Amino acid sequence: MHRRDLLKALAAAPLLTHAGSLLAAPATDAKLLFVFLRGGYDANNLLVPVGSDFYYAARPNIAIAKPGMENGALALNGDWALHPALRETIYPMFNSGEAAFIPFAGTTDVTRSHFETQDTIELGQELGKRRDFRSGFLNRLVQTLNSSKANPLNPAIAFTDQLPLIFQGGVQVPNMALRSVGKAGIDARQSQIIAAMYRGTPLQQPVAAGFVVRDDVTKELTGEMLAANRNAISTRGFELEAQRIARLMKDKYNIGFVDVGGWDTHVGQGGANGYLAGRFDELGRGLSAFSQEMGSAWRKTLVVVVSEFGRTFRENGNRGTDHGHGSVFWVLGGGIQGKQVAGEQVAIAQATLFQNRDMPVLNEYRAVLGGLLRRTFGLSATQLDQVFAGVAPVELGLV
């Protein structure tokens, strides 16, 4: 193996990042999938404030029409409606009590920087204090849920190319992008060479365990691989990836993370149709497929969808929107108390905008997530404090 090929292989190897202990599966059988929409999606065209005349004045080209009109939004209650691209997927889930939305949600970080605010959310640490980039809040959750007894089955996994910040920490968490399963990568000989390089070092066990995870995931999806052209899994967007995630999570993993990009819509965002509508359609189909593939496990599964921030309430000169502040969180699950638009709210008008441009944050993300996690996993006050230090959880009656 040439040096450059070895470096490529090392970069592609699925490693259990960080030399912590592999922990036993949580005592609870609850499952959590955390979906991060990177790019700051336009929540105002997802959860449409149809009761606000200011919304239609502020968005003359990209607003979603009121329910009952052509390409109109899907009514949720007297104040809110859903983007019509989700008519066949999330809307039925909402009406059956398996979906809810939390508007005016987000972090108090006001930088409007993608990277800064994504880091803030993934770390889950109090703003204004020194950041520990080796401690993401999902890693802390796994530590809290588990004992120190070693177990070859890790309860958490990131369905990503690289381990995200949210899973950095003392627990070894594998990561593997399912869209790449079945493609040419590291063969058996290369795997042996890499393993030999780390033999006798502190990374010997994480490297070996990483290859076990890769082989296990590939084996789990062998049926699909054989059915696809040339024995390789095809890539057909988030819907297929979500089905793969469900096949693994319903039997093997309690906590999962996946991120979905393409939400930074400065130009040509579109309204009921167009670029953003296409992204909503793909996301909705993926989440719907995930719920169906989970089968009976869907009853004990919580899906939380967030983004780093919302976007400007007014459209810009390019028929798009710019970086904003408040957003809308999605909460899905077969056992939740859905069919709600939950959390603290305010009538939307120019006077209630944050800095005269954005949706305000009234439902702080750590308090919201703390309440959801506390109920889902049965965390005590002490345990919750280990995940989100100093947070008073908000109970929204969703779980």
C-alpha positions in Angstrom: 0.0 0.0 0.0 1.4 3.4 -1.0 1.6 6.1 1.6 -1.1 8.3 0.0 -3.4 5.3 -0.3 -2.8 4.4 3.3 -3.7 8.0 4.4 -6.9 7.8 2.3 -7.8 4.5 3.9 -7.1 5.8 7.4 -9.4 8.8 6.7 -12.1 6.5 5.5 -11.8 3.9 8.3 -14.8 3.8 10.7 -13.2 4.4 14.1 -14.7 4.4 17.6 -13.4 7.9 18.2 -11.9 8.8 21.6 -10.3 6.4 24.0 -13.1 6.0 26.5 -14.9 2.9 27.7 -17.5 1.1 25.5 -20.6 1.1 27.7 -23.5 -1.2 28.0 -26.8 -0.5 26.4 -29.2 1.7 28.4 -31.5 0.1 30.8 -34.4 1.9 29.1 -35.6 0.7 25.8 -36.5 4.2 24.5 -34.8 5.3 21.3 -33.8 8.7 20.1 -32.9 9.9 16.6 -31.6 13.5 16.5 -31.8 15.1 13.0 -29.8 18.2 12.4 -30.7 20.4 9.5 -27.4 22.2 8.7 -27.7 25.6 7.0 -30.4 27.2 9.1 -33.7 26.2 7.4 -36.6 28.7 6.9 -39.0 27.7 9.6 -41.4 30.4 8.7 -42.3 28.6 5.5 -42.4 25.3 7.3 -44.8 26.3 10.1 -46.7 29.0 8.4 -48.2 31.8 10.6 -51.4 32.1 8.6 -53.0 34.3 11.2 -50.4 37.0 10.7 -51.1 39.6 8.0 -47.5 40.8 8.5 -46.2 37.5 7.3 -47.8 38.0 3.9 -46.7 41.6 3.7 -43.1 40.7 4.5 -43.0 37.9 1.9 -44.7 39.1 -1.2 -43.0 36.5 -3.4 -42.3 33.4 -1.2 -45.2 33.3 1.3 -47.3 30.1 1.4 -51.0 30.8 0.7 -53.6 30.4 3.4 -55.4 27.0 3.7 -58.1 26.5 1.2 -56.3 28.5 -1.5 -54.4 27.1 -4.5 -51.2 25.5 -3.2 -52.2 26.6 0.2 -50.8 25.6 3.6 -52.2 22.7 5.6 -54.2 23.9 8.6 -52.9 22.8 12.0 -55.0 25.2 14.1 -56.3 28.8 13.8 -52.8 30.3 13.9 -50.5 27.8 12.2 -50.4 25.7 9.0 -47.9 23.3 7.4 -46.0 23.6 4.1 -48.0 21.7 1.4 -44.9 19.7 0.4 -45.6 17.6 3.6 -49.2 16.8 2.8 -48.5 13.0 2.3 -45.9 12.5 5.0 -45.8 14.7 8.1 -49.3 16.1 7.9 -50.9 12.7 8.4 -48.5 12.0 11.3 -49.5 15.3 12.9 -53.2 14.5 12.6 -52.7 11.0 14.1 -50.8 12.5 17.1 -47.4 11.4 16.0 -45.9 14.8 15.2 -45.7 18.2 16.9 -43.9 21.5 16.4 -42.2 23.9 18.7 -42.0 27.5 17.2 -39.8 30.3 18.6 -37.2 27.7 19.5 -33.4 27.9 19.5 -30.3 29.1 21.2 -29.7 32.6 22.7 -26.5 32.7 20.6 -26.9 35.8 18.3 -23.9 35.4 16.1 -25.9 34.2 13.2 -22.8 32.1 12.3 -23.5 28.6 11.0 -20.4 27.1 12.6 -20.7 29.0 15.9 -24.3 28.3 16.4 -24.1 24.6 15.3 -21.3 24.2 17.9 -23.4 25.8 20.5 -26.3 23.4 20.0 -24.1 20.3 19.7 -22.1 21.0 22.8 -25.2 21.9 24.8 -23.1 23.9 27.3 -24.1 27.2 28.9 -23.3 30.2 26.9 -20.8 32.7 28.3 -18.6 30.0 29.8 -15.5 28.3 28.5 -16.4 25.7 25.9 -15.2 22.1 26.2 -15.1 20.8 22.6 -14.5 17.3 23.9 -18.0 17.1 25.4 -21.1 17.0 23.2 -24.4 16.6 24.9 -25.4 13.3 23.3 -22.2 11.8 24.5 -23.0 13.0 28.0 -26.4 11.5 27.6 -25.0 8.1 26.7 -22.6 8.3 29.7 -25.5 9.2 32.0 -27.7 6.3 30.8 -25.0 3.6 31.1 -22.8 1.9 33.6 -19.1 1.4 33.2 -19.4 -2.2 32.3 -17.9 -3.0 28.9 -20.2 -4.3 26.2 -19.4 -4.9 22.5 -22.7 -3.4 21.5 -22.5 0.4 21.6 -25.9 2.0 22.3 -25.2 5.1 20.1 -24.1 5.7 16.5 -23.7 8.7 14.2 -24.8 8.2 10.7 -22.2 10.6 9.4 -18.8 10.6 7.5 -17.1 12.0 10.6 -17.9 11.9 14.3 -20.0 15.1 14.9 -19.3 17.4 17.8 -22.5 16.3 19.5 -21.0 12.8 20.1 -17.5 13.9 21.2 -16.6 12.8 24.7 -15.5 10.0 27.0 -17.8 7.3 25.4 -16.6 5.7 22.2 -19.3 6.3 19.6 -18.9 4.8 16.1 -19.8 6.8 13.0 -20.7 5.6 9.5 -22.4 7.3 6.6 -24.9 4.7 5.3 -24.9 6.3 1.9 -21.3 5.0 1.4 -22.1 1.4 2.5 -21.2 -1.0 -0.4 -19.0 1.5 -2.2 -15.3 0.8 -2.8 -13.4 1.5 0.4 -11.0 -0.4 2.6 -10.6 -4.0 1.7 -9.7 -6.9 4.1 -6.0 -6.6 3.4 -5.9 -2.9 4.1 -7.9 -3.4 7.2 -5.3 -5.8 8.5 -2.5 -3.4 7.7 -4.3 -0.5 9.6 -5.0 -2.8 12.5 -1.4 -3.9 12.7 -0.2 -0.3 12.7 -2.2 0.4 15.9 -1.5 -2.9 17.7 0.0 -2.4 21.1 -1.1 1.3 21.2 -4.1 2.8 23.1 -6.0 3.0 19.8 -5.8 -0.8 19.2 -9.2 -1.5 20.6 -11.1 1.5 19.1 -9.7 0.7 15.6 -10.6 -3.0 15.9 -14.1 -2.1 17.2 -14.5 0.4 14.4 -14.0 -2.3 11.7 -16.4 -4.6 13.6 -19.1 -1.8 13.4 -18.4 -1.3 9.6 -18.7 -5.1 8.9 -21.8 -5.4 11.1 -23.6 -2.5 9.3 -22.7 -3.9 5.9 -23.9 -7.3 6.9 -27.1 -5.9 8.1 -27.8 -4.3 4.7 -26.6 -7.2 2.6 -30.0 -8.0 1.3 -30.5 -4.5 -0.1 -26.9 -4.5 -1.5 -27.5 -7.8 -3.5 -30.8 -6.4 -4.9 -29.2 -3.2 -6.2 -27.2 -2.8 -9.4 -23.7 -4.4 -9.3 -24.3 -5.5 -5.7 -23.9 -1.9 -4.4 -26.4 0.1 -2.4 -27.8 2.9 -4.5 -28.1 6.4 -3.2 -31.6 7.8 -3.6 -31.6 10.6 -1.1 -32.6 10.9 2.5 -35.6 8.5 2.2 -33.4 5.5 1.6 -30.9 6.5 4.2 -33.6 6.9 6.8 -34.9 3.4 6.1 -31.3 2.1 6.6 -31.1 4.0 9.9 -34.3 2.5 11.1 -33.2 -1.1 10.3 -30.2 -0.6 12.5 -31.8 1.4 15.3 -34.8 -0.8 15.9 -32.6 -3.7 16.9 -29.1 -2.4 17.7 -28.9 1.2 18.7 -30.7 3.4 21.2 -29.4 6.8 20.2 -28.7 8.0 16.7 -27.6 11.2 14.9 -27.9 12.2 11.3 -27.4 15.6 9.6 -29.1 16.8 6.4 -27.6 19.8 4.5 -28.9 22.2 1.9 -30.9 24.7 3.9 -29.0 27.9 3.4 -31.5 29.6 1.1 -30.2 33.1 0.3 -31.4 33.0 -3.3 -34.4 31.5 -5.1 -35.9 29.9 -2.1 -39.3 29.4 -3.7 -42.7 29.2 -2.0 -45.2 26.4 -2.3 -43.0 25.0 -5.0 -39.3 25.4 -5.8 -36.0 24.6 -4.0 -37.1 24.7 -0.4 -40.3 22.8 -1.1 -38.2 20.1 -2.7 -36.0 19.8 0.5 -39.1 19.6 2.7 -40.6 16.9 0.5 -37.4 14.8 0.7 -37.1 15.3 4.4 -40.7 14.5 5.0 -40.5 11.3 2.9 -37.4 10.2 4.8 -38.9 10.8 8.2 -42.1 9.0 7.2 -40.1 6.1 5.8 -38.1 5.9 9.1 -41.3 5.7 11.2 -42.7 2.9 9.0 -39.4 0.9 9.0 -39.2 1.1 12.8 -42.3 -1.1 13.0 -43.3 -1.8 16.6 -40.3 0.1 17.9 -41.8 3.3 16.6 -44.0 3.4 19.8 -40.9 3.9 21.9 -39.0 6.2 19.5 -38.5 9.9 19.8 -37.3 11.9 16.7 -36.2 15.5 17.3 -35.4 17.7 14.2 -33.5 21.0 14.8 -31.5 23.5 12.9 -28.9 26.0 14.1 -31.2 29.0 13.6 -34.1 30.3 11.6 -34.0 32.9 8.8 -35.0 36.5 8.4 -38.7 37.0 8.6 -38.7 39.3 5.6 -37.6 37.9 2.2 -34.5 39.5 0.7 -34.1 41.1 -2.8 -33.1 37.7 -4.3 -36.4 36.0 -3.3 -34.6 34.2 -0.5 -33.9 34.7 3.2 -30.8 35.4 5.2 -29.5 34.1 8.5 -31.9 34.6 11.4 -32.6 33.6 15.0 -35.6 31.7 16.2 -36.5 28.5 14.5 -39.1 25.6 14.8 -38.2 22.2 16.3 -40.0 19.1 15.1 -40.9 16.3 17.6 -42.0 12.9 16.1 -42.8 9.6 17.6 -45.3 6.8 17.9 -45.9 7.3 21.6 -45.8 11.1 21.9 -48.7 13.4 22.6 -48.6 15.1 19.3 -51.0 17.1 17.2 -49.8 20.2 19.0 -48.0 23.4 18.3 -46.3 23.6 21.7 -44.3 26.0 23.8 -44.4 29.7 24.6 -45.6 31.8 21.7 -46.4 35.4 20.7 -48.4 37.0 18.0 -46.2 37.6 15.0 -46.0 41.3 14.0 -43.2 43.7 13.2 -43.2 44.8 16.9 -42.6 41.3 18.1 -39.6 40.5 15.8 -36.2 40.1 17.4 -34.0 43.0 16.4 -36.7 44.0 13.8 -35.7 41.0 11.6 -36.1 37.6 13.1 -38.4 35.3 15.0 -37.5 35.6 18.7 -36.3 32.7 20.8 -38.9 32.0 23.5 -38.2 28.3 24.0 -34.5 27.9 24.8 -33.2 24.7 23.3 -31.4 23.2 26.3 -34.6 23.6 28.4 -36.8 22.2 25.7 -34.4 19.2 25.0 -33.9 18.7 28.7 -37.6 18.3 29.2 -37.9 15.9 26.3 -34.9 13.8 27.4 -35.9 13.7 31.0 -39.3 12.3 30.2 -38.1 9.9 27.4 -35.3 8.3 29.4 -36.6 8.8 32.9 -33.7 11.0 34.0 -33.5 12.2 37.5 -32.6 15.9 38.2 -29.0 14.9 38.9 -28.8 12.9 35.7 -30.2 15.7 33.6 -27.8 18.1 35.1 -25.0 15.9 33.8 -26.3 16.3 30.3 -27.4 20.0 30.5 -25.7 21.6 33.5 -27.9 24.1 35.3 -30.9 23.7 33.1 -34.5 23.9 34.4 -36.3 21.6 32.0 -39.5 22.8 30.3 -42.4 20.4 30.2 -44.4 20.8 27.0 -46.6 17.8 27.5 -45.3 16.1 24.4 -43.8 13.0 26.0 
